[in-house]
Amino acid sequence: MLLRKSILTTSIALALGLSQAVFAEEQATITTHEAPQESVKESTPTDTSMIENTIGNVIKLKQEAGENGGEGNTAQIEQTGQRNGVDSAQTGNLNEQLVNQSGSENIVLTNVTGNENIESYNQLGQKNEVKVSLNGDSNKVTIEQDEAEYAMFNNYSRLSVEGIDNNIEIHQQGNGEWVKANLQGDHNVIAIDQKDEWSEVFVTEMVGSDNLVDVTQSGHYNEAKFNSVQGHLNQTEIEQDGRRNYTGFNSIEGDSNLFTIQQLGEENRISSSMIEGHNNELNANQTGSKNNGNLEFFGDGNNVALKQDGSSNKSYTGAIGNQNAFDIAQVGASNESHGVAFSGTSNKLAVNQVGSGNKQYTLLGQQDTDQTTAENDINIIQNGAHNEATIQLGYTVLSDNNDIALNQQGSDNTIDFQVDGSNINIDIAQTGDNNWTSASDGEAFIVAGDNHSINVMQQGNDNIVAGSVNGSHGSVDVQQIGDMNSATIIQH
């Protein structure tokens, strides 16, 4: 895995290298992938001493069901005041527990072993804590924590779940809330709702299949971090509304998983160090400025749809495998899109940029390796002025049988490409004035290989086509409509 990750990271760096200015600015972000880390809040241990030394009310409860009976145990606890504590352990089947606490600095510690347990907690006040450990089947836990208006800041819940068909709902409201969860089992449903301002969800490990994780965060500095996800047919839905939101995946292994991410605000980030598996799907929508989407896949048949609406946004997508599809849409000015596929066949990259000053970089192939890429489909559309599209195909190993389509609408746009491979189809359309199909410094584009087809259509004035073609059985067709246009093609 380290080798695969290193190669893919290198490929992204090479893609960025197509623009030296961009590479210098973004290299640290692309070549360094840090795992989602626990924050200072997450490293704070649960204050279990509060159970022993509380000034308020304390209840210690232990229920055990014998082999020949004891089912249907019920515990209902209600506490009022400050520094209330409940320490509960249930062993058996069909247990139910309801806890209601009021005041500040409340704590619930519960350890459940058995089947069909139902736990419900309700805490009001500041600095509330819940720590839950479940081991059994068909458990249902509902946690609700209320306002923490800056007094010691945070409410938090810590969960460890094992079993099948567990249903957990967490609602937190106030400042600095967070949830830490370790989930193992199948068919689990975890819904978390947090607001306002320093909310965090940290899933240290999720192992199992057909699980659903739904996270809704509102306010500022929201974070949803997944350290390790292993399994199939899992669904993760994340909605973050605020500023400086972050969604991070350190390691995902499995097939047919679905990720849906919605971020509203500025300086939002979506990052995945590696998503490994087949037929995974990720849909992300970022609205605002200075957003960043960094996604890497290893496997076949994966689909990514990323939309960024705003200015100065950046997207980085990388794939190792076959039949992967990336659909990138950026609306606004000064956006950047980087696409990398260094190994595999039949991958698709579609980029649509609307606005001015946008840049798109595509890399297929890998320098100094025997990795191959072929039969890929690239479709780039840019609508606006001062846009750039740069494509690099093939390095040490040729990249064959690729289809490339580029369409630019507007003025002062540039298309530059270097292609090493045979059976390449390139279709270029530029509409507007002062557009170039060549390098931005006036140097010629380069195509090396046999049986290539290059078609360039320019409509407008003061347009330039400059290219160098090396190979046999190829064709070049240039059409220019307008005044003061220039076309120079050198064939070897």
JOPEUR-V793102 format. One record per helix or strand of 2 or more residues. SS is the DSSP state (A for helix, B for strand). FROM is the first residue (numbers start at 1). TO is the last residue. Records with the same first field share a line. If there is no record, write none. Layout:
SS->FROM-TO / FROM-TO
//
This chain:
A->2-17 / 20-31 / 49-53
B->58-64 / 74-80 / 85-93 / 96-102 / 107-115 / 118-124 / 129-137 / 140-145 / 156-162 / 167-173 / 178-184 / 189-195 / 200-207 / 212-220 / 223-230 / 235-243 / 246-253 / 258-264 / 269-272 / 275-276 / 281-287 / 292-298 / 303-309 / 314-320 / 325-331 / 336-345 / 348-354 / 359-364 / 373-374 / 377-383 / 388-393 / 403-409 / 414-420 / 425-431 / 436-437 / 445-448 / 453-459 / 464-470 / 475-481 / 486-491
//
